Amino acid sequence: MKATPSWVRSSYSSQDGGNCVEWCPSVAAETGIVPVRDSKVPVGPSLAVSRAAWAGLVQYARTAAI
């Protein structure tokens, strides 16, 4: 039986409850697909993106004035 995936909140998420993005590195390492979700709705839908797409999003977040 596999362990329950551990979700990690983005360091770019605000601390006041808004703009909270989480990803699941254990699933990404195992499958190459990065699950992404809204931490305010953990039982809601999640996105599944490639590692390349995730890396692009992270790079954009680091450099963009968003």
N, C-alpha and C positions, 0 to 999 in steps of 0.2 A: 504494500500500500504506500503510495506516495504521500509526502507531507503536504499540508495545505500551503499553497503558494503564499509567499510573503511579499506584500506590496510596500513600495517605498515612495514616500511623498517627495515631490520635486522640491529642491531648495529654492526654486523660484516661486513656489506657491506662497500666497500671502498668509499671514498668521491670524488674520481676522475672519477666516472662514470662507473667503472668496478665492476664486481662481486656483482651486486645489487639484493638481494633476498628480496621479500616482502611476507607477509602472511596476512590472513584476520581473526583476532581473533573473530569478531562478528559472522561470519559464523561458525567458529569452536565451539563457545559456543552454538550456536543454533542447529547444526547438528552433532557435534562430528567428522566432517571431516574438515581437515585443508587445505584450498586452498593456494597454493604457486605459485609465478610467478616471472618472470624476470622484474624488474621495468623499464628496458630500453625499454621493449615492452609490455606496459600495456594492449594492445588490442590483444596480442598474446595468445597462449595457456597457461593454468595453470595446475599444478598438483593438485590432490586431494589425500591426504594421511591421514591415521588414526592418532589420537592423539599420540598413542604409537610410530608410525614411526617418527612423527615430534619431539617428545621428544628425541628419539634416535639421530636424526640428530643434534638437538641443543646441546645435551651432547657431541657428537663427535666434533662439531665445537668449543666447549669450551675447550676441552682437547687436540685436535690434533694439530700438527704443520702443518697447511695447508696454 
